[in-house]
Amino acid sequence: QVQLVESGVGLVQAGGSLRLSCAASGRTFSRDAMGWFRQAPGNEREFVAAISRSGGMTYFADSVKGRFTISRDNAKNTVYLQMNSLKPEDTAVYYCAAKPTPFDLLVTGPSYDYWGQGTQVTVSS
């Protein structure tokens, strides 16, 4: 059974930092491209960041570029989202997602096969 479990629920002030983790089980994690998405109330789910299965390639939405980083530890079956200089508009439920890929590439759209349950991030002004 495939599971993606996010952690790092947080309430943080604007300008602060928070790190989200997503632990994968039931899969060969090192064969999966991983991504982070978010959904704010009343909004559609949007892409935040992606990382290739080796970790050698990353990609970010313009709204978070320069503030967020994505990384992974294939030995721990975990992907991370480090969020710095947080803004109130970063408030959302954050989801991690996984997609098996035949080689090292990025998946930046919503075509992921597996999704976590989401974790709330609230940034106060």
C-alpha positions as CSV (number, residue, x, y, z in Angstrom):
1,Q,0.0,0.0,0.0
2,V,1.4,3.3,-1.1
3,Q,1.5,6.0,1.6
4,L,2.8,9.6,1.6
5,V,2.7,11.2,5.0
6,E,3.4,14.9,5.3
7,S,4.6,16.4,8.6
8,G,5.5,19.8,9.8
9,V,2.2,21.4,10.6
10,G,3.0,24.9,11.6
11,L,1.8,28.3,12.5
12,V,4.6,30.8,11.8
13,Q,4.9,34.6,11.6
14,A,5.6,36.3,8.4
15,G,9.3,36.3,7.6
16,G,9.8,33.0,9.5
17,S,10.8,29.5,8.3
18,L,9.3,26.1,8.3
19,R,10.4,22.7,7.0
20,L,7.9,20.2,5.7
21,S,8.7,16.5,5.4
22,C,7.0,13.8,3.4
23,A,7.8,10.2,4.2
24,A,7.0,7.6,1.5
25,S,6.3,3.9,2.1
26,G,5.1,1.1,-0.1
27,R,7.1,2.3,-3.1
28,T,10.6,2.3,-4.6
29,F,11.1,5.9,-3.6
30,S,14.3,6.4,-5.6
31,R,12.3,5.7,-8.8
32,D,9.8,8.5,-8.1
33,A,9.9,12.1,-9.1
34,M,8.4,14.1,-6.2
35,G,6.5,17.3,-6.0
36,W,4.9,19.7,-3.5
37,F,1.6,21.4,-4.2
38,R,-0.6,23.7,-2.1
39,Q,-4.2,24.7,-1.9
40,A,-5.5,27.8,-0.2
41,P,-9.2,28.2,0.7
42,G,-11.3,29.0,-2.3
43,N,-8.3,28.4,-4.7
44,E,-7.4,25.5,-6.9
45,R,-4.4,23.3,-6.0
46,E,-1.2,24.8,-7.4
47,F,2.2,23.6,-8.1
48,V,5.0,24.7,-5.7
49,A,8.1,22.7,-6.3
50,A,9.4,19.5,-7.9
51,I,12.5,17.3,-7.7
52,S,13.8,14.6,-9.9
53,R,14.3,11.1,-8.6
54,S,18.0,11.5,-8.1
55,G,17.6,15.0,-6.6
56,G,19.8,16.4,-9.3
57,M,17.1,18.6,-10.8
58,T,14.7,21.0,-9.0
59,Y,12.1,23.4,-10.2
60,F,10.0,26.0,-8.4
61,A,6.9,28.1,-9.0
62,D,7.7,31.8,-9.6
63,S,5.8,32.6,-6.4
64,V,8.2,30.7,-4.2
65,K,11.5,30.9,-6.2
66,G,14.3,32.1,-4.0
67,R,12.4,31.4,-0.8
68,F,11.7,27.7,-0.9
69,T,14.0,24.8,-1.5
70,I,13.2,21.1,-2.2
71,S,15.4,18.2,-1.3
72,R,15.2,14.5,-0.8
73,D,17.0,11.7,1.0
74,N,16.5,8.5,-0.9
75,A,18.0,6.5,2.0
76,K,15.2,7.7,4.2
77,N,12.4,7.7,1.6
78,T,11.7,11.3,2.5
79,V,11.3,14.6,0.5
80,Y,11.6,18.0,2.2
81,L,10.3,21.5,1.5
82,Q,12.3,24.2,3.3
83,M,10.2,27.4,3.3
84,N,11.9,30.7,4.2
85,S,10.8,34.3,4.3
86,L,7.2,33.1,4.6
87,K,4.4,35.4,3.6
88,P,0.7,35.3,4.6
89,E,-0.1,34.3,1.1
90,D,1.8,31.1,1.6
91,T,-1.0,30.0,3.9
92,A,-2.4,26.8,2.5
93,V,-2.7,23.0,2.9
94,Y,0.5,21.6,1.4
95,Y,0.5,18.2,-0.3
96,C,3.4,16.0,-1.5
97,A,3.0,13.8,-4.5
98,A,4.9,11.0,-6.2
99,K,5.2,9.8,-9.8
100,P,7.3,6.9,-11.0
101,T,9.5,8.0,-13.9
102,P,11.6,5.9,-16.3
103,F,14.6,8.3,-16.0
104,D,15.7,11.4,-14.1
105,L,13.2,14.1,-14.9
106,L,11.0,16.7,-13.4
107,V,7.2,16.6,-13.2
108,T,5.8,20.1,-12.8
109,G,2.1,19.5,-13.6
110,P,-0.6,17.8,-11.6
111,S,-0.1,14.4,-13.3
112,Y,1.2,12.7,-10.2
113,D,0.0,9.3,-9.3
114,Y,0.2,9.3,-5.5
115,W,-0.7,12.1,-3.1
116,G,-0.4,12.7,0.6
117,Q,-3.2,13.8,2.9
118,G,-1.9,17.3,3.2
119,T,-0.6,19.4,6.1
120,Q,-1.7,22.9,7.1
121,V,0.7,25.8,7.0
122,T,-0.5,29.1,8.4
123,V,1.5,32.3,8.1
124,S,0.4,35.1,10.3
125,S,1.0,38.8,9.4
